[in-house]
């Protein structure tokens, strides 16, 4: 993100003690370009519905003001009509032509990791081992002997053919254990002291679903792939519940600054559930959190199967989904493929059984009413996940209504794409992944299979319910970056000029819906948020660019220069870029 993540103005609360009564508005937003999304869905090619605010001259807003009362939308329409509803205590904001949209929802996050990363050594952007070590020395040099030094962000995909060893890192930090997680979390790099503290030696066997990269004599080199990373990560000092709560809160504030009103937190364990519940009890959840239980935490999941999913959609924290892993990541060659990796003959990745995919446990969760979200990257991983869901829904068709998800759906064989629509599945995908992986993805897959990768348009055509997200902190959660990637298939430098496999790009409307109305549907709250209409939650995002108009222009890269101005959740301003005081009564 471009802005400081922890400014004093991050949480400008319009508290309940300052609210007007239910008979008059709390907040009125005037003179804006309001897109309600309260019109028909685009067709499967992205063409707008006949009632959409779109015509020969392109897109135009369908309202210019929003009135908020008691945490909900009371009116959407003209500024003149909105101003007429002003009461003596109403706060009025003249937005001077800014764009108002339904609040953005990031449908696949690891906010706990984002908050943790803000306090760790950030290695994003480093391109060599020496640069990475120099960054750690710069940020963490001089710490007392024995203190652990955690970091994250080196790119396991870009580095997969030249993984570093522990030697340079060990020489720089002989007395401190150093553990450096990769950008997407599927590789972990440590120094000699960290391996010693964790008890990892040449005699340590590879765990199921993981690989200890070794030197010629079998000694660990310093890199752990896929599930082997837990051997080092589990050795880190345990956090207190208070530390977990603080990290999650910091991460949510960063998301508010980025314009999000809600997140779908993927794979929470018992400690994270405890932290989230603590924040909810203290009224310290600034955003709405839809949490997916980790299927790897079997004790936690078994307790929730007995308890059942959360039924109250009005809570800021809702738990009614389960996250499971079918394979690993493409960059680290852990994604399960139907045929060999093009750049590693004889290797096809890690299958679900080795990655901890428990069919019986997930079946019980589904029958208990939980949505199941399955991480699947490779074409074999996706097929195996589809086979599981197909068998479950075939035996019990009512399970289709639980809106099950494939997280990433990154490489899908052509013959498997129609199954998403037939089974009513959500393809939960990340636009940044395509533009970040494009420099090496074809090396892994070859020219034929790459056509079935990051295939947003193809899956839409086959009837999949498409939602978008960042998968933070592995990818940047900047909404302008995500929208730009979805619309153009180009990176931050607007390359390649025509887009990478542009036939899979989506329209501006589809990109916006992927983060709003479609994400709301994936979280079972489409009747409460995702569009701006009377009676719905007053969850909205205000920005200084119009993604409909700019995204349709000859220069969509102008999106990358956008800023979030306001984030409003339940009528409460949780981020205000201007941080200027409002004047009651306008």
C-alpha positions as CSV (number, residue, x, y, z in Angstrom):
1,X,0.0,0.0,0.0
2,X,1.1,3.5,-0.6
3,X,0.0,5.1,2.6
4,X,1.2,4.6,6.2
5,X,-0.8,1.7,7.6
6,X,-1.0,3.1,11.1
7,X,-2.0,6.7,10.9
8,X,-3.8,8.2,13.9
9,X,-6.8,8.9,11.6
10,X,-7.2,5.2,10.6
11,X,-10.2,4.7,12.8
12,X,-12.4,7.8,12.8
13,X,-15.5,6.4,14.5
14,X,-18.9,7.9,14.4
15,X,-19.8,6.3,17.7
16,X,-23.3,5.3,18.9
17,X,-23.2,8.0,21.5
18,X,-22.9,10.7,18.8
19,X,-25.6,9.2,16.5
20,X,-28.8,11.0,15.7
21,X,-32.0,9.4,16.7
22,X,-33.5,6.8,14.3
23,X,-35.9,9.5,13.1
24,X,-33.2,11.5,11.3
25,X,-30.2,10.7,9.2
26,X,-26.8,10.1,10.8
27,X,-24.8,10.8,7.7
28,X,-25.5,12.1,4.2
29,X,-23.1,11.8,1.3
30,X,-23.8,14.4,-1.5
31,X,-22.6,15.3,-4.9
32,X,-21.1,11.9,-5.7
33,X,-20.9,9.5,-8.6
34,X,-22.9,6.7,-7.0
35,X,-23.1,3.2,-8.6
36,X,-25.6,1.2,-6.7
37,X,-25.2,-2.1,-8.7
38,X,-28.9,-2.4,-8.2
39,X,-29.5,-3.5,-11.7
40,X,-29.4,-6.8,-13.7
41,X,-26.4,-9.0,-13.8
42,X,-24.0,-8.8,-16.8
43,X,-24.2,-11.7,-19.2
44,X,-21.5,-14.4,-19.3
45,X,-19.5,-12.3,-21.8
46,X,-19.6,-9.3,-19.5
47,X,-22.1,-7.3,-21.5
48,X,-24.2,-5.0,-19.2
49,X,-27.8,-5.8,-18.5
50,X,-30.5,-3.7,-20.4
51,X,-31.3,-1.8,-17.2
52,X,-27.6,-1.0,-16.3
53,X,-26.5,2.7,-16.4
54,X,-24.6,2.1,-19.6
55,X,-25.2,3.2,-23.2
56,X,-23.5,4.4,-26.3
57,X,-21.5,6.9,-24.3
58,X,-20.3,4.3,-21.8
59,X,-21.0,4.1,-18.1
60,X,-22.6,6.8,-15.9
61,X,-23.6,6.7,-12.2
62,X,-27.2,5.9,-11.3
63,X,-27.4,8.2,-8.2
64,X,-25.6,11.1,-6.6
65,X,-26.3,10.8,-2.9
66,X,-26.7,8.3,-0.1
67,X,-28.6,8.9,3.2
68,X,-27.6,6.7,6.2
69,X,-29.7,6.2,9.3
70,X,-29.1,3.7,12.1
71,X,-26.4,1.9,10.3
72,X,-28.5,1.2,7.2
73,X,-29.2,3.0,3.9
74,X,-32.3,5.1,4.2
75,X,-32.2,6.7,0.7
76,X,-30.2,6.6,-2.6
77,X,-30.9,9.2,-5.2
78,X,-30.4,12.9,-6.0
79,X,-28.5,15.3,-3.8
80,X,-31.4,17.7,-3.6
81,X,-33.7,15.0,-2.3
82,X,-31.0,13.8,0.1
83,X,-30.3,17.3,1.5
84,X,-34.1,17.7,2.1
85,X,-33.8,14.9,4.7
86,X,-31.2,16.7,6.8
87,X,-31.8,16.9,10.6
88,X,-30.2,19.2,13.2
89,X,-27.5,16.6,14.1
90,X,-27.0,15.1,10.6
91,X,-23.4,15.0,9.4
92,X,-23.2,16.0,5.7
93,X,-20.2,15.2,3.5
94,X,-20.0,16.9,0.1
95,X,-17.9,14.4,-1.9
96,X,-17.3,16.8,-4.8
97,X,-17.6,14.2,-7.6
98,X,-15.9,11.2,-5.9
99,X,-17.2,7.7,-6.7
100,X,-19.3,5.8,-4.2
101,X,-19.6,2.0,-4.5
102,X,-21.0,-0.8,-2.4
103,X,-18.3,-1.7,0.1
104,X,-15.5,-3.9,-1.2
105,X,-15.1,-7.4,0.3
106,X,-11.8,-9.3,0.0
107,X,-13.1,-12.9,-0.4
108,X,-9.8,-14.7,0.5
109,X,-7.5,-13.2,3.1
110,X,-5.0,-14.0,5.9
111,X,-5.5,-10.8,7.9
112,X,-3.8,-12.3,10.9
113,X,-0.7,-12.8,8.7
114,X,-1.0,-9.2,7.4
115,X,-1.0,-7.8,11.0
116,X,2.0,-10.0,11.9
117,X,3.9,-9.0,8.8
118,X,3.6,-5.4,9.7
119,X,5.9,-6.1,12.6
120,X,8.3,-8.4,10.7
121,X,11.1,-7.9,8.2
122,X,9.5,-7.2,4.8
123,X,11.3,-8.9,2.0
124,X,8.9,-8.1,-0.8
125,X,10.7,-6.9,-3.9
126,X,14.1,-8.4,-3.1
127,X,15.5,-10.3,-6.1
128,X,18.7,-12.0,-4.8
129,X,19.8,-13.8,-1.7
130,X,22.3,-11.1,-0.9
131,X,19.6,-8.4,-1.1
132,X,17.4,-10.4,1.3
133,X,20.1,-10.9,3.9
134,X,21.1,-7.2,3.6
135,X,17.4,-6.3,4.3
136,X,17.3,-8.5,7.4
137,X,20.6,-7.0,8.7
138,X,19.2,-3.5,8.1
139,X,15.9,-4.1,9.8
140,X,16.9,-6.5,12.6
141,X,20.6,-6.3,13.1
142,X,21.8,-5.8,16.6
143,X,19.1,-7.8,18.3
144,X,20.1,-9.7,21.5
145,X,21.6,-13.1,21.0
146,X,19.0,-15.8,21.0
147,X,16.1,-13.6,19.9
148,X,14.1,-14.9,17.0
149,X,14.0,-12.8,13.9
150,X,11.0,-13.5,11.6
151,X,10.5,-12.1,8.1
152,X,8.5,-12.8,5.0
153,X,7.9,-11.8,1.4
154,X,10.6,-13.4,-0.8
155,X,9.0,-14.8,-4.0
156,X,9.2,-18.6,-4.0
157,X,7.9,-18.8,-7.5
158,X,10.6,-16.5,-9.0
159,X,13.3,-18.1,-6.9
160,X,12.3,-21.7,-7.4
161,X,15.2,-22.5,-9.7
162,X,17.8,-20.8,-7.4
163,X,16.7,-21.3,-3.8
164,X,19.2,-19.9,-1.4
165,X,21.0,-21.9,1.3
166,X,21.4,-21.1,5.0
167,X,25.1,-20.2,4.7
168,X,25.0,-16.4,4.0
169,X,22.1,-16.0,6.4
170,X,23.9,-17.9,9.1
171,X,27.1,-15.9,8.7
172,X,25.1,-12.7,9.1
173,X,23.2,-14.0,12.1
174,X,25.3,-16.7,13.9
175,X,23.5,-16.1,17.3
176,X,19.9,-15.4,16.3
177,X,17.4,-17.9,14.8
178,X,16.1,-16.4,11.6
179,X,12.9,-17.7,9.9
180,X,11.9,-16.1,6.6
181,X,8.5,-17.1,5.1
182,X,8.0,-16.8,1.3
183,X,5.5,-14.5,-0.3
184,X,2.7,-17.0,-0.7
185,X,3.7,-19.2,2.3
186,X,4.7,-22.3,0.5
187,X,8.4,-22.1,1.2
188,X,10.4,-21.2,4.4
189,X,14.0,-20.2,4.6
190,X,16.0,-20.4,7.8
191,X,19.5,-20.0,9.1
192,X,21.6,-22.7,10.9
193,X,20.6,-21.5,14.4
194,X,16.9,-21.7,13.5
195,X,17.3,-25.3,12.2
196,X,19.2,-26.2,15.4
197,X,16.6,-24.7,17.6
198,X,13.9,-26.6,15.7
199,X,15.8,-29.8,15.8
200,X,15.9,-30.3,12.1
201,X,18.9,-32.5,11.0
202,X,19.9,-34.7,8.2
203,X,18.0,-37.5,10.0
204,X,14.7,-35.6,10.0
205,X,12.4,-37.2,7.5
206,X,10.3,-35.2,5.1
207,X,6.8,-34.7,6.5
208,X,3.8,-35.7,4.5
209,X,3.1,-33.0,1.9
210,X,6.4,-31.3,2.5
211,X,10.1,-31.4,1.4
212,X,13.3,-30.6,3.3
213,X,15.6,-29.3,0.5
214,X,19.0,-31.0,1.1
215,X,22.6,-30.7,0.0
216,X,24.6,-33.5,-1.6
217,X,25.2,-35.2,1.7
218,X,21.6,-35.1,2.9
219,X,22.1,-32.1,5.2
220,X,19.3,-29.6,5.2
221,X,20.1,-26.7,2.9
222,X,18.0,-24.1,4.6
223,X,14.8,-24.3,2.5
224,X,11.6,-26.1,3.5
225,X,8.9,-26.5,0.9
226,X,5.1,-26.8,1.4
227,X,4.1,-28.4,4.7
228,X,7.7,-28.9,5.8
229,X,7.7,-25.2,6.6
230,X,5.8,-26.0,9.8
231,X,8.9,-27.6,11.2
232,X,10.5,-24.1,11.5
233,X,7.3,-22.1,12.0
234,X,6.2,-24.2,14.9
235,X,9.5,-23.5,16.7
236,X,8.8,-19.8,16.8
237,X,7.9,-18.4,20.3
238,X,4.2,-18.8,20.9
239,X,2.1,-15.6,20.8
240,X,-0.1,-14.6,23.7
241,X,-3.9,-14.2,23.0
242,X,-3.4,-10.4,23.4
243,X,-0.7,-10.3,20.7
244,X,-2.9,-12.2,18.3
245,X,-5.8,-9.8,19.0
246,X,-3.5,-6.8,18.4
247,X,-2.1,-8.2,15.2
248,X,-5.6,-9.0,13.8
249,X,-6.8,-5.6,14.8
250,X,-3.9,-3.8,13.0
251,X,-4.5,-6.0,9.9
252,X,-8.2,-5.0,9.9
253,X,-7.4,-1.3,10.2
254,X,-5.0,-1.7,7.2
255,X,-7.9,-3.3,5.2
256,X,-10.2,-0.4,6.2
257,X,-7.6,2.0,4.8
258,X,-7.6,0.0,1.6
259,X,-11.3,0.5,1.2
260,X,-12.6,-2.9,2.4
261,X,-15.7,-3.3,4.5
262,X,-15.3,-7.0,5.0
263,X,-13.0,-10.0,4.6
264,X,-13.3,-13.7,4.2
265,X,-10.5,-15.0,6.5
266,X,-9.3,-18.3,5.1
267,X,-8.2,-21.1,7.4
268,X,-8.5,-19.9,11.0
269,X,-7.2,-22.1,13.8
270,X,-8.4,-22.3,17.4
271,X,-6.1,-19.5,18.6
272,X,-7.3,-17.2,15.8
273,X,-10.9,-17.9,16.5
274,X,-10.2,-17.0,20.2
275,X,-8.6,-13.7,19.1
276,X,-11.5,-12.9,16.8
277,X,-14.1,-13.7,19.4
278,X,-12.2,-11.5,21.9
279,X,-12.3,-8.6,19.4
280,X,-16.0,-9.1,18.8
281,X,-16.7,-9.1,22.5
282,X,-14.8,-5.8,22.9
283,X,-16.6,-4.3,19.9
284,X,-13.2,-4.0,18.3
285,X,-13.9,-5.5,14.9
286,X,-13.9,-2.5,12.6
287,X,-14.9,-4.7,9.6
288,X,-17.1,-7.7,9.0
289,X,-15.2,-11.0,9.2
290,X,-16.5,-14.1,7.5
291,X,-14.1,-16.8,8.9
292,X,-13.3,-20.2,7.4
293,X,-12.3,-22.8,10.0
294,X,-9.1,-24.6,9.2
295,X,-9.7,-28.3,8.4
296,X,-6.2,-29.0,9.7
297,X,-7.3,-28.0,13.2
298,X,-9.4,-31.2,13.6
299,X,-10.2,-30.5,17.3
300,X,-11.6,-27.1,16.5
301,X,-13.6,-28.3,13.5
302,X,-15.0,-31.2,15.4
303,X,-16.3,-28.9,18.1
304,X,-17.9,-26.6,15.5
305,X,-19.5,-29.6,13.7
306,X,-21.3,-30.3,16.9
307,X,-22.2,-26.6,17.5
308,X,-23.2,-25.9,13.9
309,X,-22.5,-22.8,11.7
310,X,-23.3,-19.3,12.8
311,X,-26.9,-18.5,11.8
312,X,-27.0,-14.7,12.7
313,X,-25.9,-12.7,9.7
314,X,-25.9,-9.5,11.7
315,X,-22.8,-10.4,13.7
316,X,-19.6,-8.8,12.7
317,X,-17.9,-12.2,13.1
318,X,-19.5,-15.1,11.4
319,X,-18.2,-18.7,11.1
320,X,-20.0,-20.9,8.7
321,X,-17.3,-22.2,6.3
322,X,-14.3,-24.6,6.4
323,X,-11.0,-24.3,4.5
324,X,-9.2,-27.4,3.3
325,X,-6.1,-27.9,1.2
326,X,-6.1,-30.2,-1.9
327,X,-2.5,-29.4,-3.0
328,X,0.3,-26.8,-2.7
329,X,1.4,-23.8,-4.8
330,X,2.5,-23.7,-8.5
331,X,5.5,-21.5,-7.8
332,X,7.1,-24.0,-5.4
333,X,5.9,-26.9,-7.6
334,X,3.6,-28.2,-4.9
335,X,0.4,-27.8,-7.1
336,X,-0.8,-31.2,-8.2
337,X,-0.8,-31.6,-12.0
338,X,-2.3,-34.2,-14.3
339,X,1.0,-34.5,-16.2
340,X,4.6,-33.7,-15.3
341,X,5.8,-30.2,-14.7
342,X,7.1,-28.8,-18.0
343,X,10.3,-27.6,-16.2
344,X,10.7,-30.7,-14.0
345,X,10.0,-34.0,-15.7
346,X,8.8,-36.8,-13.4
347,X,7.3,-34.4,-10.9
348,X,3.6,-33.7,-10.5
349,X,3.3,-31.9,-7.1
350,X,1.7,-32.9,-3.8
351,X,-1.7,-34.6,-3.6
352,X,-4.5,-34.0,-1.1
353,X,-3.8,-37.1,1.0
354,X,-0.3,-36.0,1.6
355,X,-1.5,-32.4,2.2
356,X,-3.9,-33.4,4.9
357,X,-7.2,-33.5,3.0
358,X,-9.6,-35.4,5.3
359,X,-12.6,-36.6,3.2
360,X,-14.6,-37.9,6.1
361,X,-14.1,-34.9,8.3
362,X,-15.1,-32.5,5.4
363,X,-18.1,-34.7,4.6
364,X,-19.3,-34.4,8.2
365,X,-18.8,-30.6,8.1
366,X,-20.9,-30.3,4.9
367,X,-23.7,-32.4,6.4
368,X,-23.6,-30.1,9.5
369,X,-24.4,-27.2,7.2
370,X,-20.9,-25.7,6.6
371,X,-19.8,-24.3,3.3
372,X,-16.5,-26.0,2.2
373,X,-13.8,-24.0,0.5
374,X,-11.0,-26.1,-1.0
375,X,-7.6,-24.7,-1.9
376,X,-6.8,-26.2,-5.3
377,X,-4.1,-24.9,-7.7
378,X,-3.1,-27.5,-10.2
379,X,-5.4,-29.2,-12.7
380,X,-5.2,-32.5,-10.8
381,X,-5.8,-30.7,-7.5
382,X,-8.8,-29.1,-9.0
383,X,-10.1,-32.3,-10.5
384,X,-9.7,-34.1,-7.2
385,X,-11.5,-31.3,-5.3
386,X,-14.3,-31.4,-8.0
387,X,-14.5,-35.1,-7.7
388,X,-15.0,-34.9,-3.9
389,X,-17.7,-32.2,-4.2
390,X,-19.4,-34.0,-7.1
391,X,-19.6,-37.2,-5.0
392,X,-21.0,-35.3,-2.0
393,X,-23.6,-33.3,-4.0
394,X,-24.5,-36.3,-6.1
395,X,-25.4,-38.3,-3.0
396,X,-27.1,-35.4,-1.2
397,X,-28.3,-32.7,-3.7
398,X,-29.4,-30.4,-0.9
399,X,-25.7,-29.8,-0.2
400,X,-25.5,-27.8,-3.4
401,X,-27.2,-24.9,-1.6
402,X,-24.3,-24.4,0.7
403,X,-22.4,-22.5,-2.1
404,X,-19.2,-24.5,-1.9
405,X,-16.0,-22.9,-3.2
406,X,-12.7,-23.8,-4.9
407,X,-10.1,-21.4,-3.6
408,X,-7.8,-20.2,-6.5
409,X,-9.1,-22.6,-9.2
410,X,-5.8,-21.6,-10.8
411,X,-5.2,-24.4,-13.4
412,X,-8.3,-26.2,-14.6
413,X,-8.4,-28.8,-17.3
414,X,-10.9,-27.8,-20.1
415,X,-13.1,-30.8,-19.6
416,X,-13.4,-29.9,-15.9
417,X,-14.5,-26.3,-16.3
418,X,-18.2,-27.1,-16.9
419,X,-18.4,-28.9,-13.6
420,X,-18.2,-25.6,-11.7
421,X,-21.5,-24.5,-13.2
422,X,-23.2,-27.9,-12.9
423,X,-22.3,-28.1,-9.2
424,X,-23.1,-24.5,-8.5
425,X,-19.6,-23.8,-7.2
426,X,-17.8,-20.6,-6.5
427,X,-14.5,-20.0,-8.3
428,X,-12.7,-17.9,-5.7
429,X,-9.8,-16.3,-7.6
430,X,-7.1,-13.7,-7.3
431,X,-6.5,-11.3,-10.1
432,X,-3.0,-10.3,-8.8
433,X,-1.9,-13.9,-9.0
434,X,-2.1,-13.9,-12.8
435,X,0.0,-10.8,-13.3
436,X,2.5,-11.8,-10.6
437,X,3.0,-15.4,-11.9
438,X,3.0,-14.7,-15.6
439,X,6.9,-14.4,-15.8
440,X,7.3,-18.1,-14.8
441,X,3.9,-19.8,-14.9
442,X,4.3,-21.0,-18.5
443,X,7.6,-22.5,-17.6
444,X,5.8,-24.7,-15.1
445,X,2.8,-25.6,-17.3
446,X,3.9,-25.3,-21.0
447,X,2.0,-23.5,-23.8
448,X,-1.0,-25.7,-23.8
449,X,-1.9,-26.0,-20.2
450,X,-1.3,-22.3,-19.6
451,X,-4.5,-21.6,-21.6
452,X,-6.5,-23.2,-18.7
453,X,-4.8,-21.1,-16.0
454,X,-6.2,-18.0,-14.3
455,X,-9.1,-18.5,-16.6
456,X,-11.7,-16.0,-15.3
457,X,-13.7,-15.6,-18.5
458,X,-13.7,-19.3,-19.2
459,X,-15.1,-20.2,-15.8
460,X,-17.7,-17.4,-16.1
461,X,-18.8,-18.8,-19.4
462,X,-19.2,-22.2,-17.8
463,X,-21.5,-20.9,-15.1
464,X,-19.1,-20.6,-12.2
465,X,-19.9,-18.1,-9.5
466,X,-16.8,-15.9,-9.7
467,X,-15.5,-13.9,-6.8
468,X,-12.2,-11.9,-6.4
469,X,-9.7,-11.4,-3.6
470,X,-6.1,-10.7,-2.9
471,X,-4.9,-13.8,-0.9
472,X,-3.0,-11.2,1.2
473,X,-0.4,-11.0,2.5
474,X,1.0,-13.1,-0.4
475,X,-0.3,-10.5,-2.9
476,X,-0.9,-6.8,-2.4
477,X,-4.5,-6.1,-1.3
478,X,-4.6,-2.6,-3.0
479,X,-8.1,-2.7,-4.6
480,X,-7.0,-0.5,-7.5
481,X,-4.3,-3.0,-8.3
482,X,-6.8,-5.9,-8.1
483,X,-9.3,-4.2,-10.3
484,X,-6.7,-3.2,-12.9
485,X,-5.3,-6.8,-13.0
486,X,-8.8,-8.2,-13.5
487,X,-9.8,-5.8,-16.3
488,X,-6.5,-5.7,-18.2
489,X,-4.4,-8.8,-17.3
490,X,-1.5,-6.3,-16.9
491,X,0.9,-5.7,-14.0
492,X,1.7,-2.4,-12.2
493,X,3.9,-1.4,-15.1
494,X,1.0,-1.9,-17.5
495,X,2.8,-4.8,-19.1
496,X,2.5,-6.7,-21.3
497,X,0.9,-3.9,-23.5
498,X,-2.0,-6.1,-24.7
499,X,-2.4,-8.0,-21.5
500,X,-1.3,-11.6,-20.6
501,X,-3.9,-13.9,-22.3
502,X,-6.3,-11.0,-22.5
503,X,-9.1,-13.3,-23.7
504,X,-9.6,-14.2,-20.0
505,X,-10.0,-10.6,-18.8
506,X,-13.3,-9.4,-17.3
507,X,-15.2,-6.2,-17.8
508,X,-15.1,-3.3,-15.3
509,X,-18.5,-4.2,-14.0
510,X,-17.5,-7.8,-13.5
511,X,-14.3,-6.8,-11.7
512,X,-16.3,-4.5,-9.4
513,X,-18.9,-7.1,-8.7
514,X,-16.2,-9.7,-8.0
515,X,-15.3,-7.7,-5.0
516,X,-18.8,-6.5,-4.0
517,X,-22.1,-8.2,-4.9
518,X,-20.6,-11.5,-5.9
519,X,-18.4,-11.6,-2.8
520,X,-21.5,-10.8,-0.7
521,X,-23.3,-13.8,-2.3
522,X,-20.3,-16.1,-1.4
523,X,-20.7,-15.0,2.2
524,X,-24.5,-15.5,2.3
525,X,-25.3,-11.8,2.8
526,X,-26.4,-10.7,-0.7
527,X,-29.7,-9.5,0.8
528,X,-27.9,-7.2,3.2
529,X,-24.9,-5.8,1.3
530,X,-23.2,-5.8,-2.1
531,X,-25.6,-3.3,-3.6
532,X,-26.7,0.2,-2.4
533,X,-30.4,0.2,-1.7
534,X,-32.8,1.2,1.1
535,X,-32.7,-1.0,4.1
536,X,-29.4,-2.6,3.4
537,X,-26.3,-2.3,5.5
538,X,-24.6,1.1,5.1
539,X,-21.4,-0.5,3.9
540,X,-19.7,1.5,1.2
541,X,-16.4,2.6,-0.3
542,X,-15.6,6.1,-1.6
543,X,-12.7,6.6,-4.0
544,X,-11.3,9.4,-6.2
545,X,-11.5,7.5,-9.5
546,X,-14.4,5.9,-11.3
547,X,-13.5,2.3,-12.1
548,X,-16.4,1.9,-14.5
549,X,-15.3,4.9,-16.7
550,X,-11.5,4.6,-16.2
551,X,-11.6,0.8,-16.7
552,X,-13.4,1.3,-20.0
553,X,-11.0,4.0,-21.3
554,X,-7.9,3.8,-23.4
555,X,-5.8,4.3,-20.2
556,X,-7.1,1.9,-17.5
557,X,-3.7,2.0,-15.8
558,X,-4.9,5.3,-14.3
559,X,-6.8,3.1,-11.9
560,X,-3.4,2.4,-10.2
561,X,-3.2,6.1,-9.1
562,X,-6.5,5.9,-7.3
563,X,-7.0,6.6,-3.6
564,X,-9.6,5.5,-1.0
565,X,-11.3,8.5,0.5
566,X,-13.8,6.9,2.9
567,X,-14.7,3.5,4.1
568,X,-18.0,3.1,5.9
569,X,-19.2,0.0,7.7
570,X,-22.7,-0.1,9.2
571,X,-22.9,3.7,8.9
572,X,-19.7,4.2,10.8
573,X,-16.7,5.8,9.1
574,X,-13.8,3.5,9.8
575,X,-11.3,5.2,7.5
576,X,-11.2,8.9,6.4
577,X,-8.4,10.0,4.2
578,X,-9.0,13.7,4.8
579,X,-9.6,13.3,8.6
580,X,-11.3,16.7,8.6
581,X,-14.0,17.4,11.1
582,X,-17.5,17.3,9.8
583,X,-19.9,20.1,10.6
584,X,-23.3,19.1,12.0
585,X,-26.1,20.3,9.9
586,X,-23.9,20.8,6.9
